Amino acid sequence: MSALPPTPESLLRRLEWSVLRRLDGLLHGSYRTLFRGDGLDLADLREYQLHDDVRHIDWNVTARLQQLHVRQYNEDREVVTWFLLDLSPSMDFGSGTTKRENLLQFTAVLSRVLTRHGNPVGAIFYGDGVEAVIPPRTGRNHVLHLLHILMTRPSLPRANATALEDLLISARQVITRRSLVFLISDFITRPGWGQALAQLNRRHEVVAIRLSDPAEHDMPEVGMAMMQDAETGEQLFVDTQDKAFRKRFMAAAERREDEIRGGLTQAGVDALEFSTEDDLLEALIRFASLRKQRGRATVGIARRLEARA
């Protein structure tokens, strides 16, 4: 992938031409399926019907009447979206393109898709702790403002160990209206984030975008090398051809994979994995497929609930 353009305007213009233009055909007719708004004002209760959102089932009324009932809300077509952006030092790592560059481009495309349809987007920036909150607004200029902050923010040479839990707790406090939330991170963090993510997902619709680099899973054999902890700056001289060391490295990488995927599964969020080797358009197509699969799964759950009622 070529180097990023030097300005937010040139970056966004490039992505609008190379990615957004090609995405239009994919999203045409299915925009509301991928990014749907949820009304928050309770209007009525009625019996459950096929294709109703199972999250709107009122279990207390259902238990009383022995018939599935759902809450009806005043329709709200606006999708308020928040980006929770992990900008900790490990995000500057990449054997080619960096994870931070991927975060920037992913945020640019999704925020522009949403604002083009009149939906406001906001962001919470996390580096060495929660750094800034950008309230949701609409329009191309607002997207350029977000990109300017991301592109001009200096990298952190080192920081305290990342604690995504702090970012997620802050998001629960800041985001008061039900929203679509994108958590974009490499999930290299202290433990404890899973429960906070599950709590956020109960109130909002959360999608996790997990960024990674191949070198984090499969160490290249380059002989003696200096390894540095991207978070703390701690350095260690290692022999990458040593079989025992490579075995320990792979075991640690597998444990981290299991912990991250287990945490995302338990939190019940949609998760898209995006490597620095991946093509952005292909990753967005996978995202669209993920959302459609989720919709089909919701219908399947609803049918089973209906059969039991």
Secondary structure, 3 states (H helix, E strand, C coil): CCCCCCCHHHHHHHHHHHHHHHHHHHHCCCHHHHCCCCCCCEEEEEECCCCCCHHHECHHHHHHHCCCEEEEECCCCCCCEEEEEECCHHHHCCCCCCHHHHHHHHHHHHHHHHHHCCCCEEEEEECCCEEEEEEEECCHHHHHHHHHHHHHCCCCCCCCCCCHHHHHHHHHHHCCCCCEEEEEECCCCCCCHHHHHHHHHHHCEEEEEEEECHHHCCCCCCCEEEEECCCCCCEEEEECCCHHHHHHHHHHHHHHHHHHHHHHHHHCCEEEEEECCCCHHHHHHHHHHHHHHHHHHHHHHHHHHHHHC
